[in-house]
Amino acid sequence: MSDDEILDTHLQELRRGTVVLACLRLLARPGYGYGLLEELAARGFATDANTLYPLLRRLEKQGHLTSEWNTDEARPRKFYRTSATGHTLARSLTAEFRSIADAIAALPEED
Amino acid sequence: MPETPTLTDRYVDAAMRTVPESQRVDLAAELRGSIADQVEAREDAGERKDAAERAVLTELGDPDKLAAGYTGRQLHLIGPRYYLDWWRLLKLLLWIVLPCTAFGVALGQTLSGAAVGGIIGSAVAAMLTAAVHVGFWTTLVFVILERTGHETMDAGPWTPDRLPEPRQQGAGFGEMLTSIVWLLILAGLVVWDLTLGFVPGRRLSFLNPALWPVGAVLLFALMAVAAVLAVLVYVRRRWTYGLAVANAVLSLAVVAVLLVFGPVIDPAFFAALIDGPDAVKVQQIVTIVLWFGIAAVAVWTVLDGFLKARRAAR
């Protein structure tokens, strides 16, 4: 494995959980797959389509998201929205993320 | 003429193959919409339609893998939950089954009068077959466990109580005593057999009287050396490679003495007990079984010494 690949693996592991948190927070306003993908990228949560779509399904199955088909437009789209339990999860994850950020800030500085 | 399916059609079809019927319509519609959205975005950025479609599908990757993400299907045969249990059980079974298979097949072949090449060939073939079977069936059971989510035989969290017992070094006082007592019993049996015999009322020895006196004396001398070896192991408190080599030489010497002094069993023994030609047949079978037993004990003794030496050397 080259140094770049090793760095990529570490970064990926560090980011993994943050995409879930970002989805739960963004989907307070209903959104569909591709739109969410764009918004995540614009907000600095670069995610692959083949990671995001299964993730949405999984969160829906766990009851953290609800979904609804919107057929008003030419292309029918499945809209996801964060449920009540999803909001609770988002709050817990946010609190945890803050405490991790604080803990990292409190680490000894690099010389 | 029906329309030729587009790449997207083929991709969605391929992805839906492994998705349960109930979710298929919903998932297919969503996937198709998502692909169309992405293609459109690329077209707006100035790409040609077919190039854009190809790029989007390439990015999505293997449809079966994508579907596995949707349905939570496992993409491994045996995962970390069962891997160690599987590996331990497989090793244990192979250690038990393969030697037993080789021994059993070789014994059977010898009894039915096969040539040496045939015996070795059958034993090796049987071991390969047994290894494949053990590997396949053990793995199959764990693959099913992995997919049905049952716990393995010893469920529950690991605790330090589950650490393997410290291995016996085979160099205690008990081991020495056992070895010497066994040697004495064996020597006693040989003397008893050659002088009094085990058949009540008959002056008949099981071992070939030709062993007496040179062969028997050699055997007793080897037994005495074995007793000294047992004491040495106890004094040193451990097996060493030197002791293991001495132990191996000793075992082979016993086998050599038995080989040199002709048939181990007195040819007159069965002839005196059984009437007619059956005696010869019985004699043959008992001889073969006896030699297999001698070979098994010798191999085990040699291996045991080296295993204990290796363990002690760590």
HADDOCK unambig.tbl for C-alpha pairs under 7 A between the chains (distance, minus, plus):
assign (segid A and resid 33 and name CA) (segid B and resid 34 and name CA) 6.38 0.50 0.50
assign (segid A and resid 34 and name CA) (segid B and resid 34 and name CA) 5.74 0.50 0.50
assign (segid A and resid 34 and name CA) (segid B and resid 37 and name CA) 6.38 0.50 0.50
assign (segid A and resid 34 and name CA) (segid B and resid 38 and name CA) 6.88 0.50 0.50
assign (segid A and resid 49 and name CA) (segid B and resid 60 and name CA) 6.46 0.50 0.50
assign (segid A and resid 50 and name CA) (segid B and resid 60 and name CA) 5.29 0.50 0.50
assign (segid A and resid 50 and name CA) (segid B and resid 66 and name CA) 6.21 0.50 0.50
assign (segid A and resid 54 and name CA) (segid B and resid 69 and name CA) 5.21 0.50 0.50
assign (segid A and resid 54 and name CA) (segid B and resid 70 and name CA) 4.50 0.50 0.50
assign (segid A and resid 57 and name CA) (segid B and resid 70 and name CA) 6.39 0.50 0.50
assign (segid A and resid 75 and name CA) (segid B and resid 33 and name CA) 6.86 0.50 0.50
assign (segid A and resid 77 and name CA) (segid B and resid 30 and name CA) 6.62 0.50 0.50
assign (segid A and resid 77 and name CA) (segid B and resid 33 and name CA) 6.57 0.50 0.50
assign (segid A and resid 78 and name CA) (segid B and resid 30 and name CA) 6.34 0.50 0.50
